[in-house]
Every structure is written in structure tokens, then in C-alpha cells.
Amino acid sequence: MEKVKAYQITEEEFTDVTGGIENVKDMFSWGGFFLSQSEGFNGKKLYFVIHHFLMIDEVEPKYFLVTPDFVEEIGLCVKHEKKMVDELMLSILLEYGILKI
């Protein structure tokens, strides 16, 4: 059985769970992808990736609920030298189904 690594949610679902964008804590950003944390049910932390097209206002943001494994991989990724971070970030976003080519 394949484990779900990221689940796309609607803006309404995101707002219902978090209470709104003002209630999430930004952890990391890269090229229009924002990794955020929020308090979830029973005090458990929930992690989200919000993808905004920074230069195109007509495109609605996309919201993803991600696993703590994603957060760990991002943490390991940013410890590498700058030129490797871009390649690693692309690989992780593709692997989790957040970025599709």
C-alpha cells in the first residue's frame, strides 16, 4: 500500500482547519512555495505547503497538507550548499506530487 505524502485541499478546507492564513506560522519559502505550520486537532501540528504564483494574480493559490516527513526532508535540503538546494527542492516537490511537470 502506497503512503499518501501530500494531499491537496481547497482554500475553504484550509481556512476551516487553520482559521485562516493569519493563524499559520511560516517556516520556509522557496520560489512561490511556502511551508507553514498550524496547530491542528488535539494540539497536533499540521504542516501545509501553499503555492502562490507570485507574478500572476489570476491564478488561485494551491494548498497542500503534508506529512512531517516532508518537513524533515526540507530541513535536510536547506543544509546543502545553495546551488544544490534548487535541485533538491524540485525533486522533493515532484516526489510528493505538489509540483507536476
DRENZA-802718 format. One record per residue (C-alpha): residue number from 0; residue in three letters; chain; x, y, z. Coordinates in steps of 0.05 Angstrom, whole numbers. Layout:
% residues N
<pt><k>NUM</k><r>ALA</r><c>A</c><px>X</px><py>Y</py><pz>Z</pz></pt>
...
***
This chain:
% residues 101
<pt><k>0</k><r>MET</r><c>A</c><px>0</px><py>0</py><pz>0</pz></pt>
<pt><k>1</k><r>GLU</r><c>A</c><px>28</px><py>68</py><pz>-20</pz></pt>
<pt><k>2</k><r>LYS</r><c>A</c><px>31</px><py>121</py><pz>34</pz></pt>
<pt><k>3</k><r>VAL</r><c>A</c><px>0</px><py>189</py><pz>17</pz></pt>
<pt><k>4</k><r>LYS</r><c>A</c><px>54</px><py>242</py><pz>23</pz></pt>
<pt><k>5</k><r>ALA</r><c>A</c><px>15</px><py>304</py><pz>7</pz></pt>
<pt><k>6</k><r>TYR</r><c>A</c><px>-59</px><py>318</py><pz>-1</pz></pt>
<pt><k>7</k><r>GLN</r><c>A</c><px>-86</px><py>378</py><pz>-40</pz></pt>
<pt><k>8</k><r>ILE</r><c>A</c><px>-141</px><py>415</py><pz>-3</pz></pt>
<pt><k>9</k><r>THR</r><c>A</c><px>-185</px><py>474</py><pz>-22</pz></pt>
<pt><k>10</k><r>GLU</r><c>A</c><px>-177</px><py>544</py><pz>6</pz></pt>
<pt><k>11</k><r>GLU</r><c>A</c><px>-242</px><py>533</py><pz>44</pz></pt>
<pt><k>12</k><r>GLU</r><c>A</c><px>-216</px><py>469</py><pz>76</pz></pt>
<pt><k>13</k><r>PHE</r><c>A</c><px>-151</px><py>504</py><pz>93</pz></pt>
<pt><k>14</k><r>THR</r><c>A</c><px>-189</px><py>561</py><pz>127</pz></pt>
<pt><k>15</k><r>ASP</r><c>A</c><px>-235</px><py>513</py><pz>164</pz></pt>
<pt><k>16</k><r>VAL</r><c>A</c><px>-175</px><py>475</py><pz>193</pz></pt>
<pt><k>17</k><r>THR</r><c>A</c><px>-129</px><py>534</py><pz>208</pz></pt>
<pt><k>18</k><r>GLY</r><c>A</c><px>-177</px><py>591</py><pz>219</pz></pt>
<pt><k>19</k><r>GLY</r><c>A</c><px>-143</px><py>630</py><pz>164</pz></pt>
<pt><k>20</k><r>ILE</r><c>A</c><px>-75</px><py>647</py><pz>136</pz></pt>
<pt><k>21</k><r>GLU</r><c>A</c><px>-61</px><py>693</py><pz>195</pz></pt>
<pt><k>22</k><r>ASN</r><c>A</c><px>-61</px><py>632</py><pz>242</pz></pt>
<pt><k>23</k><r>VAL</r><c>A</c><px>-4</px><py>595</py><pz>207</pz></pt>
<pt><k>24</k><r>LYS</r><c>A</c><px>69</px><py>603</py><pz>222</pz></pt>
<pt><k>25</k><r>ASP</r><c>A</c><px>115</px><py>609</py><pz>162</pz></pt>
<pt><k>26</k><r>MET</r><c>A</c><px>174</px><py>560</py><pz>165</pz></pt>
<pt><k>27</k><r>PHE</r><c>A</c><px>208</px><py>564</py><pz>98</pz></pt>
<pt><k>28</k><r>SER</r><c>A</c><px>195</px><py>592</py><pz>28</pz></pt>
<pt><k>29</k><r>TRP</r><c>A</c><px>224</px><py>576</py><pz>-39</pz></pt>
<pt><k>30</k><r>GLY</r><c>A</c><px>202</px><py>601</py><pz>-108</pz></pt>
<pt><k>31</k><r>GLY</r><c>A</c><px>129</px><py>613</py><pz>-92</pz></pt>
<pt><k>32</k><r>PHE</r><c>A</c><px>123</px><py>552</py><pz>-46</pz></pt>
<pt><k>33</k><r>PHE</r><c>A</c><px>111</px><py>567</py><pz>27</pz></pt>
<pt><k>34</k><r>LEU</r><c>A</c><px>119</px><py>515</py><pz>82</pz></pt>
<pt><k>35</k><r>SER</r><c>A</c><px>75</px><py>533</py><pz>141</pz></pt>
<pt><k>36</k><r>GLN</r><c>A</c><px>55</px><py>502</py><pz>208</pz></pt>
<pt><k>37</k><r>SER</r><c>A</c><px>-10</px><py>506</py><pz>246</pz></pt>
<pt><k>38</k><r>GLU</r><c>A</c><px>-40</px><py>476</py><pz>309</pz></pt>
<pt><k>39</k><r>GLY</r><c>A</c><px>-87</px><py>420</py><pz>289</pz></pt>
<pt><k>40</k><r>PHE</r><c>A</c><px>-135</px><py>375</py><pz>325</pz></pt>
<pt><k>41</k><r>ASN</r><c>A</c><px>-117</px><py>356</py><pz>396</pz></pt>
<pt><k>42</k><r>GLY</r><c>A</c><px>-56</px><py>401</py><pz>395</pz></pt>
<pt><k>43</k><r>LYS</r><c>A</c><px>-21</px><py>362</py><pz>339</pz></pt>
<pt><k>44</k><r>LYS</r><c>A</c><px>18</px><py>404</py><pz>290</pz></pt>
<pt><k>45</k><r>LEU</r><c>A</c><px>-5</px><py>405</py><pz>218</pz></pt>
<pt><k>46</k><r>TYR</r><c>A</c><px>41</px><py>424</py><pz>160</pz></pt>
<pt><k>47</k><r>PHE</r><c>A</c><px>19</px><py>457</py><pz>96</pz></pt>
<pt><k>48</k><r>VAL</r><c>A</c><px>51</px><py>478</py><pz>31</pz></pt>
<pt><k>49</k><r>ILE</r><c>A</c><px>18</px><py>538</py><pz>-1</pz></pt>
<pt><k>50</k><r>HIS</r><c>A</c><px>36</px><py>551</py><pz>-74</pz></pt>
<pt><k>51</k><r>HIS</r><c>A</c><px>26</px><py>622</py><pz>-99</pz></pt>
<pt><k>52</k><r>PHE</r><c>A</c><px>43</px><py>645</py><pz>-169</pz></pt>
<pt><k>53</k><r>LEU</r><c>A</c><px>78</px><py>708</py><pz>-146</pz></pt>
<pt><k>54</k><r>MET</r><c>A</c><px>73</px><py>746</py><pz>-212</pz></pt>
<pt><k>55</k><r>ILE</r><c>A</c><px>5</px><py>721</py><pz>-236</pz></pt>
<pt><k>56</k><r>ASP</r><c>A</c><px>-53</px><py>744</py><pz>-193</pz></pt>
<pt><k>57</k><r>GLU</r><c>A</c><px>-105</px><py>709</py><pz>-236</pz></pt>
<pt><k>58</k><r>VAL</r><c>A</c><px>-80</px><py>640</py><pz>-214</pz></pt>
<pt><k>59</k><r>GLU</r><c>A</c><px>-110</px><py>618</py><pz>-148</pz></pt>
<pt><k>60</k><r>PRO</r><c>A</c><px>-63</px><py>593</py><pz>-95</pz></pt>
<pt><k>61</k><r>LYS</r><c>A</c><px>-60</px><py>518</py><pz>-83</pz></pt>
<pt><k>62</k><r>TYR</r><c>A</c><px>-59</px><py>487</py><pz>-13</pz></pt>
<pt><k>63</k><r>PHE</r><c>A</c><px>-29</px><py>420</py><pz>7</pz></pt>
<pt><k>64</k><r>LEU</r><c>A</c><px>-30</px><py>384</py><pz>73</pz></pt>
<pt><k>65</k><r>VAL</r><c>A</c><px>38</px><py>349</py><pz>80</pz></pt>
<pt><k>66</k><r>THR</r><c>A</c><px>68</px><py>298</py><pz>127</pz></pt>
<pt><k>67</k><r>PRO</r><c>A</c><px>122</px><py>311</py><pz>179</pz></pt>
<pt><k>68</k><r>ASP</r><c>A</c><px>168</px><py>271</py><pz>133</pz></pt>
<pt><k>69</k><r>PHE</r><c>A</c><px>163</px><py>327</py><pz>82</pz></pt>
<pt><k>70</k><r>VAL</r><c>A</c><px>185</px><py>377</py><pz>135</pz></pt>
<pt><k>71</k><r>GLU</r><c>A</c><px>245</px><py>334</py><pz>153</pz></pt>
<pt><k>72</k><r>GLU</r><c>A</c><px>266</px><py>327</py><pz>80</pz></pt>
<pt><k>73</k><r>ILE</r><c>A</c><px>262</px><py>403</py><pz>71</pz></pt>
<pt><k>74</k><r>GLY</r><c>A</c><px>303</px><py>412</py><pz>134</pz></pt>
<pt><k>75</k><r>LEU</r><c>A</c><px>357</px><py>367</py><pz>106</pz></pt>
<pt><k>76</k><r>CYS</r><c>A</c><px>354</px><py>400</py><pz>38</pz></pt>
<pt><k>77</k><r>VAL</r><c>A</c><px>367</px><py>471</py><pz>62</pz></pt>
<pt><k>78</k><r>LYS</r><c>A</c><px>431</px><py>449</py><pz>97</pz></pt>
<pt><k>79</k><r>HIS</r><c>A</c><px>464</px><py>437</py><pz>29</pz></pt>
<pt><k>80</k><r>GLU</r><c>A</c><px>501</px><py>489</py><pz>-9</pz></pt>
<pt><k>81</k><r>LYS</r><c>A</c><px>457</px><py>540</py><pz>-46</pz></pt>
<pt><k>82</k><r>LYS</r><c>A</c><px>465</px><py>512</py><pz>-117</pz></pt>
<pt><k>83</k><r>MET</r><c>A</c><px>442</px><py>443</py><pz>-94</pz></pt>
<pt><k>84</k><r>VAL</r><c>A</c><px>381</px><py>469</py><pz>-57</pz></pt>
<pt><k>85</k><r>ASP</r><c>A</c><px>343</px><py>485</py><pz>-121</pz></pt>
<pt><k>86</k><r>GLU</r><c>A</c><px>352</px><py>415</py><pz>-150</pz></pt>
<pt><k>87</k><r>LEU</r><c>A</c><px>335</px><py>382</py><pz>-84</pz></pt>
<pt><k>88</k><r>MET</r><c>A</c><px>273</px><py>425</py><pz>-75</pz></pt>
<pt><k>89</k><r>LEU</r><c>A</c><px>248</px><py>408</py><pz>-144</pz></pt>
<pt><k>90</k><r>SER</r><c>A</c><px>259</px><py>334</py><pz>-131</pz></pt>
<pt><k>91</k><r>ILE</r><c>A</c><px>222</px><py>335</py><pz>-65</pz></pt>
<pt><k>92</k><r>LEU</r><c>A</c><px>163</px><py>375</py><pz>-93</pz></pt>
<pt><k>93</k><r>LEU</r><c>A</c><px>158</px><py>326</py><pz>-152</pz></pt>
<pt><k>94</k><r>GLU</r><c>A</c><px>163</px><py>265</py><pz>-106</pz></pt>
<pt><k>95</k><r>TYR</r><c>A</c><px>107</px><py>289</py><pz>-62</pz></pt>
<pt><k>96</k><r>GLY</r><c>A</c><px>62</px><py>307</py><pz>-121</pz></pt>
<pt><k>97</k><r>ILE</r><c>A</c><px>59</px><py>381</py><pz>-104</pz></pt>
<pt><k>98</k><r>LEU</r><c>A</c><px>95</px><py>402</py><pz>-168</pz></pt>
<pt><k>99</k><r>LYS</r><c>A</c><px>74</px><py>368</py><pz>-232</pz></pt>
<pt><k>100</k><r>ILE</r><c>A</c><px>112</px><py>373</py><pz>-298</pz></pt>
***
